[in-house]
Amino acid sequence: MLKTILNLPGKILRLLDRRRKFYLIVLFFLTILLSAVETIGISIIMPFISVASNPTVIDSGRYKLIYDFFHFASKNRFIISFGGAIIIFYLFRSIYNVFYNYIINKFSLGTFRYFSSRVFKTYMTMPYKLFVQKNSATLTNMVNTEASNLSTVLMNLLKVCSELITVLFFYGALLFVNWKMTLLLSLILVASILFIFFTLIRKTKRLGEKRYTANVKVIHILWETFGNFKFVKLKGNEDKILDAFTNSTSKLSYFSIIANTLGAVPRNILENLGFSLLIGSVCYILWRYNSPARIIPIVSMFALAMYRMLPAINRSMEYTNNIAFLQHSVEKIHEELKIETEQEGSDLVSFTSTIRVDALWFRYLKGGDVIKDISLEIQKGEKVAITGESGSGKTTLVDLIIGIYRPMEGRLYVDDVLIDSSNIRSWRSKIGYIPQNIYLFDGTVAANVAFGSEPNEKRIIRVLKKAKVWNFLETKEGINTVVGEGGIQLSGGQKQRIGIARALYNDPEVLVLDEATSSLDDATEAEIMDEIYDVSGDKTLIIIAHRLSTVERCDRRIRIANGTLTPLRE
């Protein structure tokens, strides 16, 4: 357990870039300075009280050296100046504390943004065949919650360093005052700390792993419920879903409650133990030397040191407890950033004559070959239908053609130019894709049509007119019409038309329909297919469909069975 926590800083450092590592080094030195300031802030009180209560001490030692160096006119001037210097120092201490907290919070939130962006980028650049194996709720949890937890772990590590350095400074002062008493107290406190560490931290780590599982379960339930809300209402199983949600959130709350409760245990143990040891030490010195005057300076120093050291040790244990609770997030982020990603270049590729695939083979991460030795050529402007039974490989073949999947074997050529990692982005940019299920997010029609591209009002209206949905939108709020989550405020045909407008927005050269009308009634399907053929014009059209009526106007129909291709010419 101790080894796992000690390995965390190195694991996090490997995840940071050079700039953030430099920033972390600067923060470390600022932390040392903070500890020094805190130590001086406590230690300086006793000398001032000593001088103010007994001015004769100025006549000898270090006080006399300072007195003579600055040529003070009187002892009162010296004491007043000493007090004024302390006030100025405490003002500096306050300003520095605010500055340090600002810097460390800025670093923490910046680190969250950095890790969140890195994880999101990793997901965005992972191969599509890997992405389809992932769960959206889990991905969302990693980008948001776990990345935030990682930055919290890093912040807690910095705070542990700050507190421990402060403890070391005070410990050095106590050794100087009375090393025997300091070592005796150290042995007892260290034994107690190790006991707490190895009993509570191990328990907290297990709670952290359970928290992660429960949190993922909560997000799963939310995604599944909101994504199938109509089905939930029809089935009437809201109570069952609510029970599952309540059970998961109860577990999540329980694990956090226990972890927070355990986090308070070290403070209570150490405070009681520390001050009990201090009182015991006073009693021992009184018994041993029978001289109260002799113990006042020692006890005063130890009391002040304990006053600052015990809270510092308590906070260190609390931060360590938090680290143990959240360390699973570090491990998960570390694993996710190792996911395979694709390097995708943007070298230009033109499409003026043909798309050609030679001897394509493809399989998913699990299972056998889905596409088996397929070769095919499509002419520019050609309307091609790809048909076949469910699971025959129709969509997979088209995904290979448009560059979403990469073949295990074989090649894809456009105008006899090999499509590879150097030009895949350019080729994909020429594709307009209309899926069976159009996903519309809760926003305006304009935002959904542009979908990440720079919105252009004239172009948006133009493609909405081509998709034959503009007349309907004019009766609402035009391009500012809100569609609702999943397009719930639109009919199936209207959603498909907005999907068509989205596919046409960047003026693609190839238009792909993946069962795009299979969920519509015959009349609406026929109407939309007429519109698609009209807007496709001289574009290359690739249609995946079950119904022959959907593809009757295509130049060529191709049938796939068990991953192999059978061309059928009209």
C-alpha positions as CSV (number, residue, x, y, z in Angstrom):
1,M,0.0,0.0,0.0
2,L,2.8,2.4,1.0
3,K,4.7,1.5,-2.2
4,T,1.6,2.2,-4.3
5,I,1.2,5.7,-2.9
6,L,4.9,6.4,-3.1
7,N,4.7,5.5,-6.8
8,L,1.9,8.0,-7.5
9,P,4.1,11.1,-7.8
10,G,6.3,9.3,-10.4
11,K,3.2,8.1,-12.3
12,I,1.7,11.6,-12.3
13,L,5.0,13.2,-13.4
14,R,5.1,10.8,-16.4
15,L,1.7,12.2,-17.4
16,L,2.7,15.8,-17.3
17,D,4.3,17.7,-20.1
18,R,7.6,19.7,-19.7
19,R,5.9,23.0,-19.0
20,R,3.8,21.6,-16.2
21,K,6.8,19.8,-14.7
22,F,8.6,23.1,-14.6
23,Y,5.6,24.8,-13.1
24,L,5.5,22.0,-10.5
25,I,9.2,22.5,-9.6
26,V,8.5,26.2,-9.1
27,L,5.5,25.3,-6.9
28,F,7.7,23.0,-4.9
29,F,10.1,25.8,-4.1
30,L,7.2,28.2,-3.3
31,T,6.0,25.5,-0.9
32,I,9.4,25.4,0.8
33,L,9.3,29.1,1.2
34,L,5.7,28.9,2.6
35,S,6.9,26.4,5.2
36,A,9.8,28.6,6.2
37,V,7.5,31.6,6.5
38,E,5.0,29.5,8.7
39,T,7.9,28.3,10.9
40,I,9.3,31.8,11.4
41,G,5.8,33.1,12.0
42,I,5.4,30.8,15.0
43,S,9.0,30.7,16.2
44,I,9.3,34.5,16.4
45,I,6.6,34.9,19.0
46,M,8.6,33.5,21.9
47,P,11.7,35.8,21.4
48,F,9.4,38.9,21.3
49,I,7.6,37.9,24.5
50,S,10.9,37.2,26.1
51,V,12.3,40.7,25.2
52,A,9.0,42.5,26.0
53,S,8.7,40.8,29.4
54,N,12.4,41.1,30.4
55,P,14.2,43.9,28.6
56,T,17.5,43.0,30.3
57,V,18.0,40.2,27.9
58,I,18.9,42.8,25.3
59,D,22.1,43.4,27.2
60,S,23.7,40.2,25.9
61,G,23.7,37.6,23.2
62,R,22.2,38.1,19.7
63,Y,19.8,40.8,20.9
64,K,22.7,43.0,21.8
65,L,24.3,42.4,18.4
66,I,21.1,43.6,16.7
67,Y,20.7,46.5,19.1
68,D,24.2,47.8,18.5
69,F,24.1,47.2,14.7
70,F,21.0,49.4,14.2
71,H,22.1,51.9,16.9
72,F,18.8,51.9,18.8
73,A,18.4,54.9,21.2
74,S,16.7,52.9,23.9
75,K,15.5,49.4,24.8
76,N,11.9,50.6,24.3
77,R,12.7,51.6,20.7
78,F,14.2,48.2,20.2
79,I,11.1,46.4,21.5
80,I,8.7,48.6,19.5
81,S,10.8,48.1,16.3
82,F,10.9,44.4,17.0
83,G,7.1,44.4,17.3
84,G,6.7,46.5,14.2
85,A,8.9,44.1,12.2
86,I,6.8,41.2,13.3
87,I,3.6,43.0,12.2
88,I,5.1,43.7,8.8
89,F,6.3,40.1,8.6
90,Y,2.8,38.8,9.4
91,L,1.3,41.1,6.7
92,F,3.8,39.6,4.2
93,R,2.8,36.2,5.5
94,S,-0.8,36.8,4.8
95,I,-0.2,38.2,1.3
96,Y,2.1,35.3,0.5
97,N,-0.5,32.7,1.7
98,V,-3.1,34.3,-0.5
99,F,-0.7,34.3,-3.4
100,Y,0.3,30.7,-2.8
101,N,-3.3,29.5,-2.6
102,Y,-4.1,31.3,-5.9
103,I,-1.1,29.7,-7.6
104,I,-1.8,26.2,-6.4
105,N,-5.5,26.4,-7.2
106,K,-4.6,27.8,-10.7
107,F,-2.2,24.9,-11.2
108,S,-4.8,22.4,-9.9
109,L,-7.6,23.6,-12.2
110,G,-5.1,24.0,-15.1
111,T,-4.0,20.4,-14.5
112,F,-7.7,19.2,-14.6
113,R,-8.1,21.0,-17.9
114,Y,-4.9,19.5,-19.2
115,F,-5.8,15.9,-18.2
116,S,-9.4,16.2,-19.3
117,S,-8.3,17.5,-22.7
118,R,-5.6,14.8,-23.0
119,V,-8.1,12.0,-22.2
120,F,-10.7,13.6,-24.6
121,K,-8.1,13.9,-27.3
122,T,-7.2,10.2,-26.8
123,Y,-10.8,9.2,-27.2
124,M,-11.2,11.4,-30.2
125,T,-8.2,9.9,-32.0
126,M,-8.7,6.2,-31.0
127,P,-9.6,3.9,-33.9
128,Y,-13.3,3.6,-34.5
129,K,-13.3,-0.1,-34.0
130,L,-11.9,0.5,-30.5
131,F,-14.4,3.3,-29.8
132,V,-17.4,1.0,-30.5
133,Q,-16.2,-1.3,-27.7
134,K,-16.3,1.5,-25.2
135,N,-19.3,2.7,-23.1
136,S,-20.2,6.3,-23.4
137,A,-21.0,6.7,-19.7
138,T,-17.6,5.4,-18.8
139,L,-15.9,7.7,-21.3
140,T,-17.8,10.7,-19.9
141,N,-16.9,9.7,-16.3
142,M,-13.2,9.5,-17.3
143,V,-13.1,12.9,-19.1
144,N,-14.9,14.7,-16.3
145,T,-14.9,13.1,-12.9
146,E,-11.7,11.0,-12.9
147,A,-9.6,13.8,-14.6
148,S,-10.8,16.1,-11.9
149,N,-9.9,13.6,-9.2
150,L,-6.4,13.2,-10.6
151,S,-5.8,17.0,-10.3
152,T,-7.2,16.8,-6.7
153,V,-4.6,14.0,-6.0
154,L,-1.8,16.2,-7.4
155,M,-3.0,19.2,-5.3
156,N,-3.1,17.0,-2.2
157,L,0.4,15.7,-2.9
158,L,1.6,19.4,-3.0
159,K,-0.1,20.1,0.3
160,V,1.4,17.0,1.9
161,C,4.8,18.3,0.8
162,S,4.1,21.7,2.3
163,E,2.9,20.3,5.6
164,L,5.8,17.8,5.9
165,I,8.4,20.5,5.2
166,T,6.9,22.7,7.9
167,V,7.0,19.8,10.3
168,L,10.7,19.2,9.4
169,F,11.5,22.9,10.1
170,F,9.9,22.8,13.5
171,Y,11.4,19.4,14.2
172,G,14.8,20.8,13.6
173,A,14.1,23.7,16.0
174,L,12.9,21.2,18.7
175,L,16.1,19.1,18.3
176,F,18.1,22.3,18.9
177,V,16.1,23.0,22.1
178,N,16.2,19.5,23.6
179,W,17.1,16.6,21.4
180,K,16.5,13.9,23.9
181,M,12.9,14.9,24.6
182,T,12.3,15.4,20.9
183,L,13.5,11.9,20.0
184,L,11.4,10.3,22.7
185,L,8.3,12.1,21.5
186,S,9.2,11.3,17.9
187,L,9.3,7.5,18.6
188,I,5.9,7.5,20.1
189,L,4.3,9.8,17.4
190,V,5.9,7.9,14.5
191,A,4.7,4.6,15.8
192,S,1.2,6.0,16.1
193,I,1.3,7.5,12.6
194,L,2.5,4.2,11.1
195,F,-0.3,2.4,12.8
196,I,-2.9,4.9,11.5
197,F,-1.4,4.8,8.0
198,F,-1.3,1.1,7.6
199,T,-4.8,0.5,9.0
200,L,-6.8,3.4,7.8
201,I,-5.2,4.2,4.4
202,R,-5.6,0.6,3.2
203,K,-9.3,0.7,4.1
204,T,-9.6,4.1,2.4
205,K,-8.0,2.8,-0.8
206,R,-10.6,0.0,-1.1
207,L,-13.3,2.5,-0.5
208,G,-11.9,4.6,-3.4
209,E,-12.1,1.6,-5.7
210,K,-15.7,1.0,-4.7
211,R,-16.5,4.7,-5.2
212,Y,-15.3,4.5,-8.8
213,T,-17.5,1.5,-9.5
214,A,-20.5,3.1,-7.9
215,N,-20.0,6.4,-9.7
216,V,-19.7,4.7,-13.1
217,K,-23.0,2.8,-12.3
218,V,-24.8,6.1,-11.4
219,I,-23.7,7.6,-14.8
220,H,-24.8,4.5,-16.6
221,I,-28.2,4.6,-15.1
222,L,-28.6,8.3,-16.0
223,W,-27.5,7.7,-19.6
224,E,-29.7,4.7,-20.1
225,T,-32.7,6.4,-18.6
226,F,-32.5,9.7,-20.4
227,G,-31.6,8.0,-23.7
228,N,-34.7,5.8,-23.5
229,F,-37.1,8.0,-21.7
230,K,-40.1,7.3,-23.9
231,F,-39.5,3.6,-23.5
232,V,-39.3,4.0,-19.8
233,K,-42.6,5.9,-19.7
234,L,-44.3,3.2,-21.8
235,K,-42.9,0.3,-19.8
236,G,-43.8,2.1,-16.5
237,N,-40.7,0.8,-14.7
238,E,-39.7,4.2,-13.2
239,D,-39.8,2.7,-9.7
240,K,-37.4,0.0,-10.6
241,I,-34.9,2.4,-12.2
242,L,-35.3,4.8,-9.3
243,D,-34.6,2.0,-6.9
244,A,-31.4,1.1,-8.8
245,F,-30.3,4.7,-8.9
246,T,-31.0,5.2,-5.2
247,N,-29.1,2.1,-4.4
248,S,-26.1,3.2,-6.4
249,T,-26.1,6.8,-5.0
250,S,-26.5,5.4,-1.5
251,K,-23.4,3.3,-2.0
252,L,-21.6,6.2,-3.4
253,S,-22.6,8.4,-0.5
254,Y,-21.8,5.6,2.0
255,F,-18.3,5.1,0.7
256,S,-17.6,8.9,0.8
257,I,-19.1,9.2,4.3
258,I,-16.9,6.4,5.6
259,A,-13.8,7.8,3.9
260,N,-14.4,11.3,5.3
261,T,-15.1,9.8,8.8
262,L,-11.8,7.8,8.6
263,G,-10.1,11.0,7.5
264,A,-11.0,12.7,10.8
265,V,-9.7,9.8,13.0
266,P,-5.9,10.7,12.7
267,R,-6.5,14.2,13.9
268,N,-8.3,13.1,17.0
269,I,-5.8,10.4,17.8
270,L,-2.7,12.6,17.2
271,E,-4.0,15.7,19.0
272,N,-4.9,13.7,22.1
273,L,-1.6,11.8,22.0
274,G,0.5,14.8,21.3
275,F,-0.8,17.0,24.1
276,S,-0.9,14.1,26.5
277,L,2.8,13.5,25.7
278,L,3.5,17.2,26.3
279,I,1.8,17.2,29.6
280,G,3.5,14.0,30.6
281,S,6.8,15.5,29.7
282,V,6.1,18.5,31.9
283,C,5.2,16.2,34.8
284,Y,8.4,14.2,34.3
285,I,10.7,17.3,34.2
286,L,9.0,18.6,37.4
287,W,9.5,15.2,39.1
288,R,13.1,14.9,37.8
289,Y,14.4,18.4,38.4
290,N,11.8,19.9,40.9
291,S,12.3,23.3,39.2
292,P,9.3,24.9,37.4
293,A,11.4,27.8,36.2
294,R,13.7,25.4,34.4
295,I,10.9,23.9,32.3
296,I,9.1,27.1,31.2
297,P,11.4,27.9,28.1
298,I,11.4,24.2,27.0
299,V,7.7,23.7,27.5
300,S,6.8,27.0,25.8
301,M,8.8,26.1,22.7
302,F,7.4,22.5,22.6
303,A,3.8,23.9,23.1
304,L,4.2,26.3,20.2
305,A,5.8,23.7,18.0
306,M,3.0,21.2,18.8
307,Y,0.4,23.8,18.2
308,R,1.7,24.1,14.6
309,M,3.1,20.6,14.0
310,L,0.1,18.5,15.1
311,P,-2.3,20.2,12.8
312,A,0.3,19.9,10.0
313,I,0.6,16.2,10.6
314,N,-3.2,15.8,10.8
315,R,-3.6,17.6,7.5
316,S,-0.9,15.5,6.0
317,M,-2.7,12.4,7.1
318,E,-6.0,13.8,5.8
319,Y,-4.4,14.6,2.4
320,T,-2.8,11.2,2.3
321,N,-6.3,9.7,3.0
322,N,-7.7,11.7,0.1
323,I,-4.9,10.5,-2.1
324,A,-5.6,6.9,-1.2
325,F,-9.3,7.4,-1.8
326,L,-8.8,8.9,-5.3
327,Q,-5.6,7.0,-6.4
328,H,-7.8,4.7,-8.5
329,S,-8.5,7.7,-10.7
330,V,-4.8,8.2,-11.3
331,E,-4.4,4.5,-12.3
332,K,-7.5,4.7,-14.6
333,I,-6.3,7.9,-16.3
334,H,-2.8,6.4,-16.7
335,E,-4.4,3.3,-18.4
336,E,-6.7,5.4,-20.7
337,L,-3.8,7.5,-21.9
338,K,-2.1,4.3,-23.1
339,I,-5.0,3.6,-25.5
340,E,-4.1,3.1,-29.1
341,T,-4.6,6.3,-31.2
342,E,-4.4,7.0,-34.9
343,Q,-2.1,9.5,-36.4
344,E,-4.2,11.3,-39.1
345,G,-2.6,13.6,-41.6
346,S,-4.3,16.2,-43.8
347,D,-2.4,15.9,-47.1
348,L,-4.8,16.9,-49.9
349,V,-6.4,14.2,-52.0
350,S,-8.7,14.9,-55.0
351,F,-11.6,12.8,-56.3
352,T,-12.2,13.2,-60.0
353,S,-12.7,9.6,-61.3
354,T,-12.8,6.5,-59.1
355,I,-12.9,5.0,-55.6
356,R,-11.2,1.6,-55.6
357,V,-10.8,-1.0,-52.9
358,D,-8.4,-4.0,-53.5
359,A,-8.6,-7.2,-51.5
360,L,-10.0,-5.8,-48.3
361,W,-10.1,-7.9,-45.1
362,F,-11.5,-6.7,-41.8
363,R,-12.3,-8.1,-38.4
364,Y,-13.3,-6.4,-35.1
365,L,-11.4,-6.8,-31.9
366,K,-13.4,-9.9,-31.1
367,G,-14.7,-12.5,-33.6
368,G,-13.8,-13.6,-37.1
369,D,-13.5,-11.8,-40.4
370,V,-16.4,-9.5,-41.3
371,I,-15.1,-8.5,-44.7
372,K,-13.3,-11.1,-46.7
373,D,-11.2,-10.3,-49.8
374,I,-13.5,-7.7,-51.3
375,S,-12.5,-5.7,-54.4
376,L,-14.7,-3.0,-55.8
377,E,-14.6,0.2,-58.0
378,I,-17.0,3.1,-57.8
379,Q,-17.1,5.8,-60.5
380,K,-17.5,9.4,-59.6
381,G,-21.1,10.5,-59.8
382,E,-22.3,6.9,-59.7
383,K,-25.3,5.9,-57.6
384,V,-24.5,2.6,-55.9
385,A,-26.7,0.5,-53.6
386,I,-25.3,-2.0,-51.2
387,T,-27.8,-4.6,-49.9
388,G,-27.7,-7.7,-47.9
389,E,-29.1,-9.3,-44.7
390,S,-28.4,-7.8,-41.3
391,G,-24.9,-8.7,-40.1
392,S,-23.7,-9.4,-43.7
393,G,-21.1,-6.6,-43.5
394,K,-22.8,-3.8,-45.5
395,T,-22.1,-1.0,-43.1
396,T,-18.6,-2.3,-42.3
397,L,-17.7,-2.2,-46.0
398,V,-18.9,1.4,-46.4
399,D,-17.1,2.4,-43.2
400,L,-13.9,1.1,-44.8
401,I,-14.6,2.9,-48.0
402,I,-15.2,6.3,-46.3
403,G,-12.1,5.8,-44.0
404,I,-13.8,5.3,-40.6
405,Y,-12.3,1.8,-40.3
406,R,-8.9,0.8,-41.5
407,P,-8.5,-2.5,-43.2
408,M,-6.6,-5.4,-41.7
409,E,-5.4,-6.2,-45.2
410,G,-6.0,-4.6,-48.6
411,R,-5.9,-1.0,-49.9
412,L,-8.2,1.9,-50.5
413,Y,-7.5,4.1,-53.5
414,V,-9.1,7.4,-54.7
415,D,-8.0,8.4,-58.2
416,D,-5.2,5.8,-57.8
417,V,-3.9,7.6,-54.7
418,L,-3.5,5.3,-51.7
419,I,-5.6,6.5,-48.8
420,D,-3.4,6.2,-45.6
421,S,-2.6,8.1,-42.4
422,S,-1.1,11.0,-44.4
423,N,-4.3,12.0,-46.2
424,I,-7.2,10.3,-44.4
425,R,-8.6,13.5,-43.0
426,S,-8.8,15.1,-46.5
427,W,-10.7,12.0,-47.8
428,R,-13.1,12.0,-44.9
429,S,-13.9,15.7,-45.4
430,K,-15.3,14.8,-48.8
431,I,-18.0,12.5,-47.2
432,G,-21.5,13.4,-46.3
433,Y,-23.0,10.8,-44.0
434,I,-26.7,10.2,-43.1
435,P,-27.2,7.5,-40.5
436,Q,-30.3,5.5,-39.7
437,N,-30.6,7.3,-36.3
438,I,-30.0,11.0,-36.6
439,Y,-28.6,12.3,-33.3
440,L,-29.7,15.9,-32.7
441,F,-28.5,17.6,-29.5
442,D,-30.5,20.0,-27.5
443,G,-29.9,23.2,-29.4
444,T,-31.0,25.2,-32.4
445,V,-31.4,23.8,-36.0
446,A,-28.4,26.0,-37.0
447,A,-26.1,24.5,-34.4
448,N,-27.2,21.0,-35.3
449,V,-26.7,21.5,-39.0
450,A,-23.3,23.2,-38.7
451,F,-22.3,20.6,-36.0
452,G,-18.9,21.9,-35.0
453,S,-18.3,23.8,-38.3
454,E,-18.4,27.6,-38.5
455,P,-22.1,28.5,-38.9
456,N,-23.1,30.4,-42.0
457,E,-26.7,31.5,-42.0
458,K,-27.1,31.6,-45.8
459,R,-25.5,28.2,-46.3
460,I,-27.6,26.7,-43.5
461,I,-30.8,28.0,-45.1
462,R,-29.7,26.8,-48.5
463,V,-29.1,23.2,-47.3
464,L,-32.4,23.2,-45.3
465,K,-34.2,24.2,-48.5
466,K,-32.5,21.4,-50.4
467,A,-33.5,19.0,-47.6
468,K,-37.2,20.3,-48.0
469,V,-37.5,21.2,-44.4
470,W,-37.2,25.0,-44.6
471,N,-40.9,25.6,-45.2
472,F,-41.7,23.9,-41.9
473,L,-39.0,25.8,-40.0
474,E,-40.3,29.1,-41.3
475,T,-43.5,28.4,-39.3
476,K,-41.4,28.1,-36.2
477,E,-38.3,30.2,-35.5
478,G,-36.3,29.4,-38.6
479,I,-32.7,28.3,-38.1
480,N,-33.1,29.3,-34.4
481,T,-35.8,26.6,-33.8
482,V,-34.8,24.5,-30.8
483,V,-35.1,20.8,-31.6
484,G,-34.9,19.3,-28.0
485,E,-32.7,16.6,-26.8
486,G,-32.4,13.9,-29.5
487,G,-34.7,16.0,-31.7
488,I,-37.7,15.1,-29.6
489,Q,-39.7,18.1,-30.8
490,L,-39.5,17.0,-34.4
491,S,-41.1,14.2,-36.3
492,G,-39.0,11.3,-37.7
493,G,-39.1,12.7,-41.2
494,Q,-38.1,16.2,-40.1
495,K,-35.2,14.8,-38.1
496,Q,-34.0,12.9,-41.2
497,R,-34.3,16.0,-43.3
498,I,-32.1,17.9,-40.8
499,G,-29.7,15.0,-41.0
500,I,-29.6,15.4,-44.8
501,A,-29.0,19.2,-44.4
502,R,-26.2,18.5,-42.0
503,A,-24.6,16.0,-44.4
504,L,-24.8,18.6,-47.2
505,Y,-23.5,21.5,-45.2
506,N,-19.9,21.2,-46.2
507,D,-20.8,20.3,-49.8
508,P,-19.5,16.8,-49.8
509,E,-18.5,14.9,-53.0
510,V,-19.7,11.6,-51.7
511,L,-23.0,11.1,-50.0
512,V,-23.6,8.0,-47.9
513,L,-27.0,6.8,-46.6
514,D,-26.8,4.1,-44.0
515,E,-30.3,2.7,-43.7
516,A,-31.3,6.3,-43.5
517,T,-35.0,5.8,-44.2
518,S,-35.6,2.3,-42.8
519,S,-37.4,3.7,-39.7
520,L,-39.8,5.8,-41.8
521,D,-43.2,4.9,-43.3
522,D,-43.3,4.1,-47.0
523,A,-44.7,7.5,-48.1
524,T,-42.2,9.5,-46.1
525,E,-39.4,7.3,-47.2
526,A,-40.3,7.7,-50.9
527,E,-40.6,11.5,-50.5
528,I,-37.2,11.7,-48.7
529,M,-35.5,9.4,-51.2
530,D,-36.7,11.6,-54.0
531,E,-35.2,14.6,-52.2
532,I,-31.9,12.7,-51.7
533,Y,-31.7,11.8,-55.4
534,D,-32.4,15.4,-56.3
535,V,-29.8,16.9,-54.0
536,S,-27.2,14.4,-54.8
537,G,-27.0,15.6,-58.4
538,D,-23.5,14.9,-59.7
539,K,-22.4,13.6,-56.3
540,T,-21.4,10.0,-55.8
541,L,-24.2,8.3,-53.8
542,I,-23.7,5.1,-51.8
543,I,-26.8,3.7,-50.2
544,I,-27.1,0.9,-47.7
545,A,-30.6,-0.4,-47.6
546,H,-32.8,-3.5,-47.1
547,R,-35.8,-2.4,-49.2
548,L,-35.4,-2.6,-53.0
549,S,-37.8,0.4,-53.4
550,T,-35.2,2.5,-51.6
551,V,-32.5,1.8,-54.2
552,E,-34.5,1.3,-57.4
553,R,-33.1,4.5,-59.0
554,C,-29.4,3.5,-58.3
555,D,-27.1,2.8,-61.3
556,R,-25.8,-0.4,-59.6
557,R,-26.8,-2.7,-56.8
558,I,-24.3,-4.9,-55.0
559,R,-25.2,-7.6,-52.6
560,I,-23.1,-8.7,-49.6
561,A,-23.4,-12.1,-48.0
562,N,-21.2,-13.4,-45.2
563,G,-18.6,-10.7,-45.9
564,T,-18.2,-11.4,-49.6
565,L,-19.5,-9.3,-52.5
566,T,-21.8,-10.2,-55.4
567,P,-22.4,-7.4,-58.0
568,L,-25.9,-7.2,-59.6
569,R,-26.3,-4.9,-62.5
570,E,-29.7,-3.6,-63.5
